């Protein structure tokens, strides 16, 4: 048995619904990005590797350096974001870089999760579930992903033309709520998240499985650079005590 997912969240976080939520920002490529995100209140930073053509793709040497730099902030937990599906390659990468969180962002099958759990028992394994047109494409496999050892799900959009990851397309709350009864693991929310659409997700944010948000574009300025004010605004909007909301 692997530890409870909550026990492996960044320092200061737990599974209790009333605790501050995790803010994960994806796509950092430089040490300056990490400095900005840590100072502005992010908890996790997504580092891309194995995403061909991705705007933030990192070769392994740069990935290794940024993992160390993230840890040196004393705040940021580095998260591998990848389309790779070879468990042996991913295990080797995790061991060489020191990555503890692995986010499988493509359509890797449950067998990949099972192999990673066996090889990396202390890792946090995040599996993305893609919603397109209101339907979760992995819905029949959710139970298998959980039995294989998934710690966290990340709910994100798949566009009609097949794009996944950093699409900026917002999920409908009704579609998310329709999926949640199938999950027995906690989840992060992605897909066009911003400070302004926090009210659109009142019921999702109040759900006991909700652990936080994953953003990319919303953490950047008009020039595409990470912006401390943008990250701070996200933190303020989404770290609401949802138990207080429900009691009012």
Residue pairs with C-beta under 8 A, 6 or more apart in sequence:
2 117
2 121
2 122
2 149
2 151
3 122
4 15
5 15
5 124
5 151
5 152
5 185
5 186
6 13
6 14
6 15
6 186
8 100
8 122
8 124
8 151
9 15
9 22
9 211
10 22
10 43
10 44
10 75
10 77
12 20
13 19
13 20
13 21
13 22
13 43
13 211
15 186
15 211
17 206
17 208
17 210
17 242
17 243
18 241
18 242
18 243
18 244
20 239
21 205
21 210
21 211
21 212
21 213
21 238
21 239
22 43
22 44
22 188
22 211
22 212
22 213
23 41
23 42
23 43
23 44
23 212
23 213
23 215
23 231
23 234
23 235
23 238
23 239
24 42
24 43
24 44
24 45
24 46
24 79
24 188
24 212
24 213
24 214
24 215
25 37
25 42
25 44
25 45
25 46
25 214
25 215
25 216
25 219
25 226
25 231
26 45
26 46
26 48
26 56
26 81
26 165
26 166
26 214
26 215
26 216
27 46
27 48
27 55
27 56
27 166
27 216
28 34
28 37
28 45
28 46
28 47
28 56
28 66
28 70
28 226
29 56
29 58
29 62
29 66
30 66
31 65
31 66
31 69
33 45
33 226
34 45
34 66
34 69
34 70
34 73
34 76
35 73
36 226
36 227
36 228
36 231
37 45
37 76
37 219
37 226
37 231
38 70
38 73
38 74
38 75
38 76
39 228
40 227
40 228
40 229
40 230
40 231
40 232
40 235
41 231
41 232
41 235
42 75
42 76
42 219
42 231
42 235
43 75
43 76
43 77
43 212
44 76
44 77
44 78
44 79
44 101
45 66
45 70
45 76
45 77
45 78
45 79
46 79
46 81
46 103
46 214
46 216
47 56
47 58
47 63
47 66
47 67
47 70
47 78
47 79
47 80
47 81
47 99
48 54
48 56
48 57
48 58
48 81
48 82
49 57
49 58
49 59
49 60
49 63
49 80
49 81
49 82
49 84
49 93
50 82
50 83
50 84
51 57
51 81
51 82
51 83
51 105
51 165
52 83
54 165
55 166
58 66
60 93
60 96
60 97
63 80
63 97
64 96
64 97
64 98
66 78
67 78
67 97
67 98
67 99
68 98
70 76
70 77
70 78
71 78
71 98
77 100
77 101
78 99
78 100
78 101
79 99
79 101
79 102
79 103
79 126
80 90
80 93
80 94
80 97
80 99
80 101
80 102
80 103
81 103
81 105
81 165
82 90
82 102
82 103
82 104
82 105
82 106
83 105
83 106
84 90
84 93
84 108
85 104
85 106
85 108
85 109
85 112
87 112
87 115
87 116
87 119
88 115
90 102
90 112
90 116
91 115
91 116
91 119
91 120
93 99
94 100
94 102
94 120
94 123
100 122
100 123
100 124
101 123
101 124
101 126
102 116
102 120
102 123
102 124
102 125
102 126
103 126
103 127
103 128
103 154
104 112
104 113
104 125
104 126
104 127
104 128
105 128
105 154
105 156
105 164
105 165
106 128
106 164
107 130
107 137
107 138
108 127
109 141
110 141
110 144
110 145
110 147
110 148
111 148
113 125
113 127
113 145
113 148
113 149
113 150
114 148
114 149
116 123
116 125
116 149
117 123
117 125
117 148
117 149
124 151
124 152
125 149
125 150
125 151
125 152
126 150
126 151
126 152
126 153
126 154
126 188
127 138
127 145
127 150
127 152
127 153
127 154
128 153
128 154
128 155
128 156
128 164
128 165
128 190
129 136
129 137
129 138
129 139
129 142
129 153
129 154
129 155
129 156
129 179
130 136
130 137
130 138
130 156
130 157
130 158
130 164
131 137
131 155
131 156
131 157
131 158
131 171
131 175
131 176
131 179
131 191
132 157
132 158
132 159
132 160
133 160
134 172
134 174
134 175
134 178
135 175
136 142
136 179
136 182
137 158
138 145
139 179
139 182
142 153
142 182
142 183
143 182
145 153
146 183
146 184
146 185
150 185
151 185
151 186
152 185
152 186
152 187
152 188
152 211
153 183
153 185
153 186
153 187
153 188
154 187
154 188
154 189
154 190
154 214
155 171
155 176
155 179
155 187
155 188
155 189
155 190
155 191
156 164
156 165
156 167
156 171
156 190
156 191
156 214
157 164
157 167
157 169
157 170
157 171
157 190
157 191
157 192
158 164
158 167
159 167
159 169
166 216
166 217
167 191
167 192
168 192
168 217
169 191
169 192
170 191
170 192
170 193
170 197
170 200
171 189
171 190
171 191
171 192
173 200
173 201
173 202
173 203
173 204
176 189
176 201
176 204
177 203
177 204
177 207
180 187
180 204
180 207
180 209
183 209
185 209
186 209
186 210
186 211
187 209
187 210
187 211
188 211
188 212
188 213
188 214
189 201
189 204
189 210
189 212
189 213
189 214
190 213
190 214
190 215
192 218
193 213
193 214
193 215
193 218
193 234
193 238
194 215
194 218
194 234
194 237
195 218
195 233
195 234
195 236
195 237
195 238
196 237
198 205
198 237
198 238
198 240
202 245
204 210
205 238
205 240
205 242
205 245
206 242
206 243
206 245
206 246
210 242
212 238
213 234
213 238
215 234
218 230
218 234
219 226
219 227
219 230
219 231
219 234
220 226
220 227
220 230
221 227
221 230
